[in-house]
């Protein structure tokens, strides 16, 4: 099972559209409203494995204040403004779509932030710290931003949003940390890192695919009535990610060395779509189902953008430094 899930995780560019098509087919053939009960367990499955592998001690690591500060400015000042502005520009009369764009822009970093930083040979420890900090800050600030930027057009139940975030972020974070401590105590740090830790992320992928399937099944009747809806939702997403990747790349090149610049790129351009989906569907009900469709499409755009950016890394940021060759001593022979 783990091998299959690992393949699905590795090929998200295909597995997410596959889950969308399956959900569309299921929702067109039957009433999918009963699937709403699965949202909470799928969300937990999506978030908990990621928390088991997360190193919360990275927050205490010294250094990198300038880099982390730049990431916070982009993630919590620039991107919310872009998400709000694009929502107003493209979806002035569609509150659910504006909600989805704002949620996407508000919640930075995911487990893939660390993975893509590693693929591009960037500063992985800085990406880990960015991921933890972005997840916590985004979870705390999201209810306030939603109320301030969208409260006039969407009923924002502040208490319910806060409780949902506590349930899908902080509870799994606490349980994941306890699980990690237990496994390390029982099996040791080395075995945890080499054998046990890699087993968890694929299960998070199963939760993601499940949520995407459900969100598409719930919206299938509307999509089949108006197929052009997908294109209408897709273009603002493409524009948002293009602005995000371009801005983060320019700031990284101007202010930081190669490794830190790459960490900044993936720590600001990768959004936590899993939690955005969970908040949309879990809190906003009918409007949330509408919002979930746009967030599900964002998975496709995000994975494609990250994959292409890795291919262009050396051209944009320069080649990774070659580690110095270790001098080899000639064997000592006895006289």
N, C-alpha and C positions, 0 to 999 in steps of 0.2 A: 504493500500500500504506500509506504514511504517513497519507494522508487517512482511510482506513478505520480504522486503528488509533487515530487521534486521535478519531474518532467513538465508538469503543468506550470509550476512556478517558473521554470527556466524559459518556457515559451508563452509567457503571459500575452504577448502580442497576438497569439492565436487562441489561447484558452479563454480569454475574456470575451472576444467576439463569439466564440463557440457557446459560452454560457448565455450570452445575450440571445443568440438564435434559438437555443433550446427553451429559454424562458418565453420568448416570443411565440414559439410553436405551442408550448404548454398553455399559455394564456389565451391563445386563439381557439384552442380546442375545448377548454373547460373554464369554469369559474375559479379564478385563482385567489379569491379573497381569503380563503381559509389558510393561505400560506403566511398571512400576517403573523400568526403565532410563532413562526419559525425565526422571526427577525432577531429577537433577543438572544436565543441560543446561538444563532449563526454569528451574531456580533461578538459574543463572548469567545466563540471559537476563533474568530478573526483577530481579536486583540490579545487574548491571554498568551498564546504561544510567543508572540512578539515580546511580551513583557518578561517572559522567562529568560529570554536571551539578552535583555537589556541590562547594561551595566550602569546602575544608578550612581555608583561611586565616581563615574566620569565627571559629575558636576563638581566634585571637590578637586579635580585635577588642576594644578596651577597653570598660569599662562594662557595665552590666546584671547585676552580680553578684547583687543581691537577687532579680531576676527569675529568673535561671538557678538560683539556690539553691532558690527556691520550686518550680520545675519538678522539680528533682532529688528534693526531699522527696516530692512527690506521686508521681513516677514510680517511685521505688525504695524508698519506705517504705510509703506509703499503698496504692498500687495492688497491689503483691504481697500485702499483707495482705488486701485485698478479694478478689483472685483466689483466694487460698488458702482464705479463709473461705467464699466462695460454693461452691467445689468441695466442701468438707467438708459444707456444708449440703444441697446438691442431689445430689451424686454420691458419697456416702460409700462406696458399694460399687462405684464405677466409676472405677478408677485412670486410665484413658485420658482420660476426660472431665475429671478433675481436672488432669491434665497439660496438657490443651489450654487450660483456663481460666487456669492459672498461666503458661503460655507467653505467652498473649495479654496478661496483665497485666504481664509482666516486660519486654516489648520495646516501648518507646515510640517515637513519632515515625515518620513516613514521608515520602516526597516530597509527599504530599498535605497534610502539616502546613503547608508553605510555601504551597501553592496555596490552601487554605481560608483561611489568614491573609490572603492577598492579596485574596481574594473579599470578606472582611469588612472590608477596609481597616484591618487591624491593623499591628503593627510587624513587617514582613517580615524585616529584618536580624536582629532578635532571634529570630524563628522559625527562620531558617537556622542560627544558632548553636545553638539548642536541638535542632535535628534532628541535627546532627553530634555534639554532646555526648551526646545520648540514645542514638544508634546505637552509639557506641563504649562508653559506660558499660554499656548493656544487654548488649552482646555479651560484655563482660568479666565481668559479674556473674551472668549467666544460669546458668552451670554451678554456681556456689556456691549460688544461691537454690534451684535445682532439687534439689540434694543435701540442703540443710538442711530444706526445707519438704516434700519429697515422697519423700525417699530411703527412708523407712520402708515405703512402699507400692508404689513403682515402682523397678526397678533402674535407677539413673542411672549410665551409663558416663561418668564425668567426662572422661576423656581423649578419648573419641569425640565427646562434645559439644563440647569445646574445639576439636578438629580440624575438626569440621563447621562451626563458627562461623568458624574461620580460613579455611576453604575458600569459604564462601558470603558472608562479610562482608569480611574483611581482604584476601584476594587480589583480589576485584573492586574493592575500594577502591583498592588500589595500582595495579592496571591502569587503572582509571577515571581516577585522578589523572594517570598518565603519558599517557593518551590526551588528556585535557584540555590538558595542557602542550604536547603535540605539535600539536594543532589550533590553539591560540592562537599558537604560534610560527610556524606555517605560514600561518594566515589572519588573524591579528590578533584582539585581544580584542573589538573591536566586531562583527566578522562572526561570531565564535564565539557571542556573546550573542544576536545578532539572527537568525542563520540556522541555525547548526549545533546549538546547545544545544537548541532546541525539538524537534529530530528524534529525540532519544533517549528521552524518557519514554514515548511510545506503544509502543515495543518492550518496555519493562518491563511495560506492561499486557498484552501478548501472553503474557509469561511467567506473569503472575498468572492469566490465564484458562486457560492450559495446566495449571497446577498445580491449580486448582479443578476442571477437567475430570477430571484423573487421580484426584484424591482422591475425587470422587463416583463415578467408574467403579469404583474399588476397593471402595467401600462399597455399591454398588448392590444386591447380593443381600440384605444385612442391612436396608437401607432398605425394599426391597420386601416383605420378610417382616414388618417392623414400621414402617409409615409414621408412627405416632405418635412414633417416635424423633426426628424433626425438631422437633416441638413441644416435646418434653422437653428438647432441647438449646437451643432458641431462648430460652425464658423466662429462664434464668439469664444469658444474654448481654445480653438487653434490660435486666435489672436492673443488671448490671455497668456498662453504658454510661450508664444513667440516673444511677447514683451518681457515676460519673466526670465526666460533663458538669455535674452539679449542683455537686459539690464544687469543680471547677476554676472554674466561673462565680462562685461565692460568694467564693472566695479572690481571684480576679482583681478583682472589684468592690470588695472590702474593702481591698486593698493596693496596687492599681496604677491608673494612668491607662488610658484606653480602649484605646490601641494595644497597650500591654504586656499588658493583661488578655486581649485577644483572642489574642495570641501564646501566652500561658500556657494558654488554653483548648485551642487546637489542638495545642500542644506536649505536652500531657498526656492529652488525650482520644483522640487518634488513635494507634492502636497499629500496630506494624510487623508486620502479619499475614503478609506475604510471608516474612520470616525465620522467624517462628513456624511457618509451614507447612513450610518447608524443614528445620528442625530436627526437627519431629515425624516427618515421613516419612523423612528421611534417617538418623536415629539410632535411632528406637524401633520401626521395622519394623511388626509387626502392631498393637501398641498405638498406634503413630504413625498408622496408617491410620484407626483409630478416632478419634484426636484430631483428625486433619485435617478430618473432617466438621464438627466444632464450629467450628474456625477458619475454614473456608470460609463457614459461616453468619455468622460475625462480620463478614465483608466487607459483607454486606447491611445488617446493623444499623449498622455504622460509617458507611457512605456515607449512609444515610437520616438518621442522627442529625446528621451534619455538615451535610447539605443543609438540614435544618430549622433548625439553629442559626444558619446564615447568614441565613435569612429573619427571624429574631428578633433579630439583632444590635443594631439601633438601639434596639429597645425595652428590651433588657437592659443594654447598655453605653452607650446614648446615641448620638446621631447623630454621624457623622464630622465633624470640624471642616472648615469650608469654607476653602479656600486664599484668602488675601487677594487682592483684585482688584488687578491692576497698573495703575497710573495711565498713561493714554495722553496723550502730548504732542501738541498741535495741530501740524500741519505748518508748517514755517518757510517763509514765502514771501519772495521777494526784493522789496525795495522798488522 
